[in-house]
Amino acid sequence: MVGGPSWVVRTGRQDGRISSASEASAQLPSPFASINQLKQNFAAKGLSVKDLVVLSG
């Protein structure tokens, strides 16, 4: 717009052919989940309490 350099950038997800909002939402914990529920949900996916803290920050 102001005359600087530009390039084309591909947009959208590149790691799959289908993206479903309902599938993504189904994997998210409830915003009302207790800390114990969150720890269990994260552990079930192979994530640690440290991962929970980092991703919640």
PDB file of N, H, CA, C and O in Angstrom:
ATOM      1  N   MET A   1       0.809  -1.188   0.000  1.00  0.00           N
ATOM      2  CA  MET A   1       0.000   0.000   0.000  1.00  0.00           C
ATOM      3  C   MET A   1       0.858   1.261   0.000  1.00  0.00           C
ATOM      4  O   MET A   1       0.467   2.288  -0.554  1.00  0.00           O
ATOM      5  N   VAL A   2       2.029   1.176   0.624  1.00  0.00           N
ATOM      6  H   VAL A   2       2.347   0.342   1.075  1.00  0.00           H
ATOM      7  CA  VAL A   2       2.882   2.357   0.688  1.00  0.00           C
ATOM      8  C   VAL A   2       4.108   2.205  -0.200  1.00  0.00           C
ATOM      9  O   VAL A   2       5.032   3.015  -0.128  1.00  0.00           O
ATOM     10  N   GLY A   3       4.123   1.167  -1.039  1.00  0.00           N
ATOM     11  H   GLY A   3       3.372   0.509  -1.097  1.00  0.00           H
ATOM     12  CA  GLY A   3       5.207   1.012  -1.985  1.00  0.00           C
ATOM     13  C   GLY A   3       6.343   0.112  -1.534  1.00  0.00           C
ATOM     14  O   GLY A   3       7.343  -0.022  -2.239  1.00  0.00           O
ATOM     15  N   GLY A   4       6.200  -0.518  -0.349  1.00  0.00           N
ATOM     16  H   GLY A   4       5.388  -0.409   0.224  1.00  0.00           H
ATOM     17  CA  GLY A   4       7.252  -1.407   0.148  1.00  0.00           C
ATOM     18  C   GLY A   4       7.197  -2.769  -0.539  1.00  0.00           C
ATOM     19  O   GLY A   4       6.325  -3.022  -1.369  1.00  0.00           O
ATOM     20  N   PRO A   5       8.136  -3.638  -0.183  1.00  0.00           N
ATOM     21  CA  PRO A   5       8.151  -4.966  -0.790  1.00  0.00           C
ATOM     22  C   PRO A   5       6.936  -5.778  -0.346  1.00  0.00           C
ATOM     23  O   PRO A   5       6.368  -5.529   0.718  1.00  0.00           O
ATOM     24  N   SER A   6       6.548  -6.740  -1.160  1.00  0.00           N
ATOM     25  H   SER A   6       7.009  -6.943  -2.024  1.00  0.00           H
ATOM     26  CA  SER A   6       5.435  -7.624  -0.797  1.00  0.00           C
ATOM     27  C   SER A   6       5.672  -9.006  -1.382  1.00  0.00           C
ATOM     28  O   SER A   6       6.463  -9.165  -2.312  1.00  0.00           O
ATOM     29  N   TRP A   7       4.995  -9.992  -0.843  1.00  0.00           N
ATOM     30  H   TRP A   7       4.352  -9.862  -0.088  1.00  0.00           H
ATOM     31  CA  TRP A   7       5.086 -11.354  -1.350  1.00  0.00           C
ATOM     32  C   TRP A   7       3.783 -12.077  -1.008  1.00  0.00           C
ATOM     33  O   TRP A   7       3.050 -11.668  -0.108  1.00  0.00           O
ATOM     34  N   VAL A   8       3.515 -13.129  -1.723  1.00  0.00           N
ATOM     35  H   VAL A   8       4.110 -13.462  -2.454  1.00  0.00           H
ATOM     36  CA  VAL A   8       2.300 -13.909  -1.525  1.00  0.00           C
ATOM     37  C   VAL A   8       2.552 -14.928  -0.410  1.00  0.00           C
ATOM     38  O   VAL A   8       3.564 -15.628  -0.410  1.00  0.00           O
ATOM     39  N   VAL A   9       1.619 -14.996   0.533  1.00  0.00           N
ATOM     40  H   VAL A   9       0.796 -14.427   0.533  1.00  0.00           H
ATOM     41  CA  VAL A   9       1.713 -15.942   1.639  1.00  0.00           C
ATOM     42  C   VAL A   9       0.483 -16.841   1.595  1.00  0.00           C
ATOM     43  O   VAL A   9      -0.650 -16.360   1.584  1.00  0.00           O
ATOM     44  N   ARG A  10       0.721 -18.168   1.569  1.00  0.00           N
ATOM     45  H   ARG A  10       1.642 -18.559   1.578  1.00  0.00           H
ATOM     46  CA  ARG A  10      -0.400 -19.102   1.590  1.00  0.00           C
ATOM     47  C   ARG A  10      -1.087 -19.019   2.945  1.00  0.00           C
ATOM     48  O   ARG A  10      -0.424 -18.953   3.980  1.00  0.00           O
ATOM     49  N   THR A  11      -2.400 -19.021   2.937  1.00  0.00           N
ATOM     50  H   THR A  11      -2.939 -19.075   2.097  1.00  0.00           H
ATOM     51  CA  THR A  11      -3.151 -18.952   4.188  1.00  0.00           C
ATOM     52  C   THR A  11      -3.876 -20.263   4.441  1.00  0.00           C
ATOM     53  O   THR A  11      -3.964 -21.120   3.561  1.00  0.00           O
ATOM     54  N   GLY A  12      -4.386 -20.407   5.639  1.00  0.00           N
ATOM     55  H   GLY A  12      -4.314 -19.711   6.354  1.00  0.00           H
ATOM     56  CA  GLY A  12      -5.123 -21.611   6.008  1.00  0.00           C
ATOM     57  C   GLY A  12      -4.208 -22.681   6.566  1.00  0.00           C
ATOM     58  O   GLY A  12      -2.983 -22.569   6.512  1.00  0.00           O
ATOM     59  N   ARG A  13      -4.820 -23.707   7.098  1.00  0.00           N
ATOM     60  H   ARG A  13      -5.815 -23.797   7.142  1.00  0.00           H
ATOM     61  CA  ARG A  13      -4.065 -24.823   7.678  1.00  0.00           C
ATOM     62  C   ARG A  13      -3.393 -25.613   6.573  1.00  0.00           C
ATOM     63  O   ARG A  13      -3.972 -25.833   5.508  1.00  0.00           O
ATOM     64  N   GLN A  14      -2.175 -26.036   6.834  1.00  0.00           N
ATOM     65  H   GLN A  14      -1.705 -25.858   7.698  1.00  0.00           H
ATOM     66  CA  GLN A  14      -1.427 -26.810   5.863  1.00  0.00           C
ATOM     67  C   GLN A  14      -1.244 -28.256   6.322  1.00  0.00           C
ATOM     68  O   GLN A  14      -0.637 -29.059   5.613  1.00  0.00           O
ATOM     69  N   ASP A  15      -1.772 -28.596   7.515  1.00  0.00           N
ATOM     70  H   ASP A  15      -2.266 -27.944   8.091  1.00  0.00           H
ATOM     71  CA  ASP A  15      -1.536 -29.921   8.063  1.00  0.00           C
ATOM     72  C   ASP A  15      -2.699 -30.892   7.863  1.00  0.00           C
ATOM     73  O   ASP A  15      -2.686 -31.986   8.427  1.00  0.00           O
ATOM     74  N   GLY A  16      -3.683 -30.521   7.087  1.00  0.00           N
ATOM     75  H   GLY A  16      -3.693 -29.632   6.628  1.00  0.00           H
ATOM     76  CA  GLY A  16      -4.802 -31.421   6.844  1.00  0.00           C
ATOM     77  C   GLY A  16      -5.668 -30.924   5.704  1.00  0.00           C
ATOM     78  O   GLY A  16      -5.520 -29.797   5.230  1.00  0.00           O
ATOM     79  N   ARG A  17      -6.561 -31.774   5.280  1.00  0.00           N
ATOM     80  H   ARG A  17      -6.682 -32.689   5.665  1.00  0.00           H
ATOM     81  CA  ARG A  17      -7.448 -31.403   4.168  1.00  0.00           C
ATOM     82  C   ARG A  17      -8.807 -30.936   4.652  1.00  0.00           C
ATOM     83  O   ARG A  17      -9.519 -30.232   3.935  1.00  0.00           O
ATOM     84  N   ILE A  18      -9.171 -31.327   5.876  1.00  0.00           N
ATOM     85  H   ILE A  18      -8.593 -31.899   6.458  1.00  0.00           H
ATOM     86  CA  ILE A  18     -10.490 -30.989   6.411  1.00  0.00           C
ATOM     87  C   ILE A  18     -10.306 -30.310   7.765  1.00  0.00           C
ATOM     88  O   ILE A  18      -9.496 -30.755   8.579  1.00  0.00           O
ATOM     89  N   SER A  19     -11.045 -29.250   8.005  1.00  0.00           N
ATOM     90  H   SER A  19     -11.703 -28.889   7.344  1.00  0.00           H
ATOM     91  CA  SER A  19     -11.015 -28.566   9.292  1.00  0.00           C
ATOM     92  C   SER A  19     -12.456 -28.452   9.781  1.00  0.00           C
ATOM     93  O   SER A  19     -13.310 -27.895   9.090  1.00  0.00           O
ATOM     94  N   SER A  20     -12.718 -28.971  10.952  1.00  0.00           N
ATOM     95  H   SER A  20     -12.024 -29.423  11.513  1.00  0.00           H
ATOM     96  CA  SER A  20     -14.067 -28.981  11.501  1.00  0.00           C
ATOM     97  C   SER A  20     -14.092 -28.255  12.842  1.00  0.00           C
ATOM     98  O   SER A  20     -13.414 -28.660  13.786  1.00  0.00           O
ATOM     99  N   ALA A  21     -14.864 -27.196  12.918  1.00  0.00           N
ATOM    100  H   ALA A  21     -15.414 -26.867  12.151  1.00  0.00           H
ATOM    101  CA  ALA A  21     -14.968 -26.431  14.168  1.00  0.00           C
ATOM    102  C   ALA A  21     -15.542 -27.282  15.281  1.00  0.00           C
ATOM    103  O   ALA A  21     -15.110 -27.166  16.428  1.00  0.00           O
ATOM    104  N   SER A  22     -16.510 -28.139  14.968  1.00  0.00           N
ATOM    105  H   SER A  22     -16.861 -28.233  14.036  1.00  0.00           H
ATOM    106  CA  SER A  22     -17.115 -28.969  16.016  1.00  0.00           C
ATOM    107  C   SER A  22     -16.110 -29.977  16.569  1.00  0.00           C
ATOM    108  O   SER A  22     -16.115 -30.245  17.771  1.00  0.00           O
ATOM    109  N   GLU A  23     -15.255 -30.537  15.728  1.00  0.00           N
ATOM    110  H   GLU A  23     -15.251 -30.320  14.752  1.00  0.00           H
ATOM    111  CA  GLU A  23     -14.227 -31.465  16.202  1.00  0.00           C
ATOM    112  C   GLU A  23     -13.211 -30.735  17.084  1.00  0.00           C
ATOM    113  O   GLU A  23     -12.788 -31.268  18.110  1.00  0.00           O
ATOM    114  N   ALA A  24     -12.824 -29.540  16.697  1.00  0.00           N
ATOM    115  H   ALA A  24     -13.167 -29.108  15.863  1.00  0.00           H
ATOM    116  CA  ALA A  24     -11.863 -28.767  17.480  1.00  0.00           C
ATOM    117  C   ALA A  24     -12.461 -28.397  18.836  1.00  0.00           C
ATOM    118  O   ALA A  24     -11.784 -28.501  19.859  1.00  0.00           O
ATOM    119  N   SER A  25     -13.700 -27.975  18.853  1.00  0.00           N
ATOM    120  H   SER A  25     -14.251 -27.891  18.022  1.00  0.00           H
ATOM    121  CA  SER A  25     -14.355 -27.585  20.101  1.00  0.00           C
ATOM    122  C   SER A  25     -14.557 -28.769  21.029  1.00  0.00           C
ATOM    123  O   SER A  25     -14.515 -28.615  22.250  1.00  0.00           O
ATOM    124  N   ALA A  26     -14.775 -29.945  20.465  1.00  0.00           N
ATOM    125  H   ALA A  26     -14.808 -30.070  19.473  1.00  0.00           H
ATOM    126  CA  ALA A  26     -14.999 -31.141  21.287  1.00  0.00           C
ATOM    127  C   ALA A  26     -13.753 -31.514  22.078  1.00  0.00           C
ATOM    128  O   ALA A  26     -13.860 -32.196  23.097  1.00  0.00           O
ATOM    129  N   GLN A  27     -12.587 -31.090  21.641  1.00  0.00           N
ATOM    130  H   GLN A  27     -12.500 -30.536  20.813  1.00  0.00           H
ATOM    131  CA  GLN A  27     -11.330 -31.421  22.306  1.00  0.00           C
ATOM    132  C   GLN A  27     -10.958 -30.430  23.404  1.00  0.00           C
ATOM    133  O   GLN A  27     -10.023 -30.678  24.165  1.00  0.00           O
ATOM    134  N   LEU A  28     -11.672 -29.317  23.497  1.00  0.00           N
ATOM    135  H   LEU A  28     -12.431 -29.115  22.879  1.00  0.00           H
ATOM    136  CA  LEU A  28     -11.348 -28.295  24.486  1.00  0.00           C
ATOM    137  C   LEU A  28     -12.008 -28.605  25.827  1.00  0.00           C
ATOM    138  O   LEU A  28     -13.164 -29.025  25.863  1.00  0.00           O
ATOM    139  N   PRO A  29     -11.286 -28.403  26.928  1.00  0.00           N
ATOM    140  CA  PRO A  29     -11.914 -28.594  28.238  1.00  0.00           C
ATOM    141  C   PRO A  29     -12.911 -27.476  28.525  1.00  0.00           C
ATOM    142  O   PRO A  29     -12.820 -26.385  27.963  1.00  0.00           O
ATOM    143  N   SER A  30     -13.848 -27.762  29.395  1.00  0.00           N
ATOM    144  H   SER A  30     -13.922 -28.649  29.852  1.00  0.00           H
ATOM    145  CA  SER A  30     -14.848 -26.776  29.782  1.00  0.00           C
ATOM    146  C   SER A  30     -14.177 -25.606  30.503  1.00  0.00           C
ATOM    147  O   SER A  30     -13.229 -25.813  31.260  1.00  0.00           O
ATOM    148  N   PRO A  31     -14.651 -24.398  30.281  1.00  0.00           N
ATOM    149  CA  PRO A  31     -14.096 -23.258  31.022  1.00  0.00           C
ATOM    150  C   PRO A  31     -14.457 -23.318  32.507  1.00  0.00           C
ATOM    151  O   PRO A  31     -13.915 -22.557  33.308  1.00  0.00           O
ATOM    152  N   PHE A  32     -15.373 -24.220  32.878  1.00  0.00           N
ATOM    153  H   PHE A  32     -15.814 -24.839  32.227  1.00  0.00           H
ATOM    154  CA  PHE A  32     -15.790 -24.371  34.267  1.00  0.00           C
ATOM    155  C   PHE A  32     -15.159 -25.599  34.925  1.00  0.00           C
ATOM    156  O   PHE A  32     -15.525 -25.954  36.046  1.00  0.00           O
ATOM    157  N   ALA A  33     -14.216 -26.252  34.240  1.00  0.00           N
ATOM    158  H   ALA A  33     -13.919 -25.964  33.329  1.00  0.00           H
ATOM    159  CA  ALA A  33     -13.565 -27.450  34.773  1.00  0.00           C
ATOM    160  C   ALA A  33     -12.709 -27.093  35.979  1.00  0.00           C
ATOM    161  O   ALA A  33     -12.096 -26.028  36.035  1.00  0.00           O
ATOM    162  N   SER A  34     -12.681 -28.005  36.938  1.00  0.00           N
ATOM    163  H   SER A  34     -13.179 -28.871  36.892  1.00  0.00           H
ATOM    164  CA  SER A  34     -11.833 -27.809  38.123  1.00  0.00           C
ATOM    165  C   SER A  34     -10.382 -28.097  37.739  1.00  0.00           C
ATOM    166  O   SER A  34     -10.108 -28.649  36.673  1.00  0.00           O
ATOM    167  N   ILE A  35      -9.473 -27.721  38.609  1.00  0.00           N
ATOM    168  H   ILE A  35      -9.696 -27.273  39.475  1.00  0.00           H
ATOM    169  CA  ILE A  35      -8.059 -27.974  38.337  1.00  0.00           C
ATOM    170  C   ILE A  35      -7.797 -29.474  38.239  1.00  0.00           C
ATOM    171  O   ILE A  35      -6.981 -29.910  37.427  1.00  0.00           O
ATOM    172  N   ASN A  36      -8.489 -30.267  39.067  1.00  0.00           N
ATOM    173  H   ASN A  36      -9.152 -29.912  39.727  1.00  0.00           H
ATOM    174  CA  ASN A  36      -8.306 -31.717  38.990  1.00  0.00           C
ATOM    175  C   ASN A  36      -8.797 -32.283  37.665  1.00  0.00           C
ATOM    176  O   ASN A  36      -8.163 -33.172  37.097  1.00  0.00           O
ATOM    177  N   GLN A  37      -9.922 -31.774  37.170  1.00  0.00           N
ATOM    178  H   GLN A  37     -10.437 -31.052  37.632  1.00  0.00           H
ATOM    179  CA  GLN A  37     -10.429 -32.210  35.866  1.00  0.00           C
ATOM    180  C   GLN A  37      -9.459 -31.823  34.753  1.00  0.00           C
ATOM    181  O   GLN A  37      -9.195 -32.614  33.846  1.00  0.00           O
ATOM    182  N   LEU A  38      -8.932 -30.604  34.828  1.00  0.00           N
ATOM    183  H   LEU A  38      -9.146 -29.962  35.564  1.00  0.00           H
ATOM    184  CA  LEU A  38      -7.977 -30.152  33.820  1.00  0.00           C
ATOM    185  C   LEU A  38      -6.721 -31.012  33.823  1.00  0.00           C
ATOM    186  O   LEU A  38      -6.219 -31.398  32.767  1.00  0.00           O
ATOM    187  N   LYS A  39      -6.218 -31.307  35.018  1.00  0.00           N
ATOM    188  H   LYS A  39      -6.625 -30.993  35.875  1.00  0.00           H
ATOM    189  CA  LYS A  39      -5.026 -32.152  35.109  1.00  0.00           C
ATOM    190  C   LYS A  39      -5.290 -33.538  34.518  1.00  0.00           C
ATOM    191  O   LYS A  39      -4.428 -34.092  33.836  1.00  0.00           O
ATOM    192  N   GLN A  40      -6.462 -34.096  34.773  1.00  0.00           N
ATOM    193  H   GLN A  40      -7.162 -33.646  35.328  1.00  0.00           H
ATOM    194  CA  GLN A  40      -6.818 -35.401  34.215  1.00  0.00           C
ATOM    195  C   GLN A  40      -6.934 -35.334  32.697  1.00  0.00           C
ATOM    196  O   GLN A  40      -6.443 -36.219  31.997  1.00  0.00           O
ATOM    197  N   ASN A  41      -7.580 -34.291  32.187  1.00  0.00           N
ATOM    198  H   ASN A  41      -7.978 -33.571  32.756  1.00  0.00           H
ATOM    199  CA  ASN A  41      -7.736 -34.135  30.730  1.00  0.00           C
ATOM    200  C   ASN A  41      -6.376 -34.018  30.041  1.00  0.00           C
ATOM    201  O   ASN A  41      -6.145 -34.639  29.004  1.00  0.00           O
ATOM    202  N   PHE A  42      -5.487 -33.229  30.617  1.00  0.00           N
ATOM    203  H   PHE A  42      -5.674 -32.725  31.460  1.00  0.00           H
ATOM    204  CA  PHE A  42      -4.166 -33.048  30.030  1.00  0.00           C
ATOM    205  C   PHE A  42      -3.356 -34.335  30.110  1.00  0.00           C
ATOM    206  O   PHE A  42      -2.673 -34.705  29.156  1.00  0.00           O
ATOM    207  N   ALA A  43      -3.435 -35.016  31.254  1.00  0.00           N
ATOM    208  H   ALA A  43      -3.990 -34.715  32.030  1.00  0.00           H
ATOM    209  CA  ALA A  43      -2.697 -36.270  31.416  1.00  0.00           C
ATOM    210  C   ALA A  43      -3.175 -37.316  30.408  1.00  0.00           C
ATOM    211  O   ALA A  43      -2.372 -38.095  29.894  1.00  0.00           O
ATOM    212  N   ALA A  44      -4.471 -37.336  30.126  1.00  0.00           N
ATOM    213  H   ALA A  44      -5.124 -36.704  30.544  1.00  0.00           H
ATOM    214  CA  ALA A  44      -5.026 -38.296  29.161  1.00  0.00           C
ATOM    215  C   ALA A  44      -4.466 -38.065  27.759  1.00  0.00           C
ATOM    216  O   ALA A  44      -4.451 -38.977  26.932  1.00  0.00           O
ATOM    217  N   LYS A  45      -4.009 -36.853  27.500  1.00  0.00           N
ATOM    218  H   LYS A  45      -4.021 -36.112  28.172  1.00  0.00           H
ATOM    219  CA  LYS A  45      -3.427 -36.530  26.194  1.00  0.00           C
ATOM    220  C   LYS A  45      -1.903 -36.561  26.234  1.00  0.00           C
ATOM    221  O   LYS A  45      -1.246 -36.159  25.274  1.00  0.00           O
ATOM    222  N   GLY A  46      -1.338 -37.039  27.351  1.00  0.00           N
ATOM    223  H   GLY A  46      -1.872 -37.366  28.130  1.00  0.00           H
ATOM    224  CA  GLY A  46       0.109 -37.150  27.462  1.00  0.00           C
ATOM    225  C   GLY A  46       0.800 -35.846  27.819  1.00  0.00           C
ATOM    226  O   GLY A  46       2.002 -35.697  27.597  1.00  0.00           O
ATOM    227  N   LEU A  47       0.045 -34.897  28.374  1.00  0.00           N
ATOM    228  H   LEU A  47      -0.931 -35.018  28.554  1.00  0.00           H
ATOM    229  CA  LEU A  47       0.606 -33.600  28.731  1.00  0.00           C
ATOM    230  C   LEU A  47       0.770 -33.498  30.238  1.00  0.00           C
ATOM    231  O   LEU A  47       0.026 -34.122  30.995  1.00  0.00           O
ATOM    232  N   SER A  48       1.745 -32.713  30.670  1.00  0.00           N
ATOM    233  H   SER A  48       2.350 -32.206  30.055  1.00  0.00           H
ATOM    234  CA  SER A  48       2.064 -32.574  32.088  1.00  0.00           C
ATOM    235  C   SER A  48       1.345 -31.373  32.702  1.00  0.00           C
ATOM    236  O   SER A  48       0.691 -30.594  32.009  1.00  0.00           O
ATOM    237  N   VAL A  49       1.487 -31.248  34.020  1.00  0.00           N
ATOM    238  H   VAL A  49       2.019 -31.881  34.583  1.00  0.00           H
ATOM    239  CA  VAL A  49       0.946 -30.075  34.718  1.00  0.00           C
ATOM    240  C   VAL A  49       1.661 -28.818  34.226  1.00  0.00           C
ATOM    241  O   VAL A  49       1.046 -27.757  34.118  1.00  0.00           O
ATOM    242  N   LYS A  50       2.945 -28.929  33.930  1.00  0.00           N
ATOM    243  H   LYS A  50       3.445 -29.791  34.017  1.00  0.00           H
ATOM    244  CA  LYS A  50       3.679 -27.779  33.384  1.00  0.00           C
ATOM    245  C   LYS A  50       3.071 -27.366  32.038  1.00  0.00           C
ATOM    246  O   LYS A  50       2.925 -26.175  31.762  1.00  0.00           O
ATOM    247  N   ASP A  51       2.718 -28.351  31.201  1.00  0.00           N
ATOM    248  H   ASP A  51       2.837 -29.319  31.425  1.00  0.00           H
ATOM    249  CA  ASP A  51       2.071 -28.045  29.921  1.00  0.00           C
ATOM    250  C   ASP A  51       0.746 -27.320  30.159  1.00  0.00           C
ATOM    251  O   ASP A  51       0.416 -26.368  29.452  1.00  0.00           O
ATOM    252  N   LEU A  52      -0.006 -27.773  31.155  1.00  0.00           N
ATOM    253  H   LEU A  52       0.262 -28.547  31.730  1.00  0.00           H
ATOM    254  CA  LEU A  52      -1.278 -27.140  31.495  1.00  0.00           C
ATOM    255  C   LEU A  52      -1.072 -25.675  31.849  1.00  0.00           C
ATOM    256  O   LEU A  52      -1.805 -24.805  31.379  1.00  0.00           O
ATOM    257  N   VAL A  53      -0.076 -25.408  32.677  1.00  0.00           N
ATOM    258  H   VAL A  53       0.520 -26.114  33.059  1.00  0.00           H
ATOM    259  CA  VAL A  53       0.191 -24.025  33.111  1.00  0.00           C
ATOM    260  C   VAL A  53       0.628 -23.170  31.925  1.00  0.00           C
ATOM    261  O   VAL A  53       0.149 -22.050  31.749  1.00  0.00           O
ATOM    262  N   VAL A  54       1.533 -23.700  31.119  1.00  0.00           N
ATOM    263  H   VAL A  54       1.922 -24.610  31.261  1.00  0.00           H
ATOM    264  CA  VAL A  54       2.046 -22.922  29.974  1.00  0.00           C
ATOM    265  C   VAL A  54       0.934 -22.626  28.969  1.00  0.00           C
ATOM    266  O   VAL A  54       0.808 -21.497  28.496  1.00  0.00           O
ATOM    267  N   LEU A  55       0.133 -23.631  28.643  1.00  0.00           N
ATOM    268  H   LEU A  55       0.235 -24.548  29.027  1.00  0.00           H
ATOM    269  CA  LEU A  55      -0.914 -23.448  27.648  1.00  0.00           C
ATOM    270  C   LEU A  55      -2.082 -22.625  28.186  1.00  0.00           C
ATOM    271  O   LEU A  55      -2.839 -22.046  27.407  1.00  0.00           O
ATOM    272  N   SER A  56      -2.231 -22.570  29.483  1.00  0.00           N
ATOM    273  H   SER A  56      -1.616 -23.040  30.116  1.00  0.00           H
ATOM    274  CA  SER A  56      -3.306 -21.769  30.073  1.00  0.00           C
ATOM    275  C   SER A  56      -2.906 -20.307  30.242  1.00  0.00           C
ATOM    276  O   SER A  56      -3.761 -19.440  30.425  1.00  0.00           O
ATOM    277  N   GLY A  57      -1.595 -20.036  30.180  1.00  0.00           N
ATOM    278  H   GLY A  57      -0.900 -20.740  30.032  1.00  0.00           H
ATOM    279  CA  GLY A  57      -1.091 -18.670  30.371  1.00  0.00           C
ATOM    280  C   GLY A  57      -1.450 -17.800  29.256  1.00  0.00           C
ATOM    281  O   GLY A  57      -1.103 -16.619  29.259  1.00  0.00           O
TER     282      GLY A  57
END
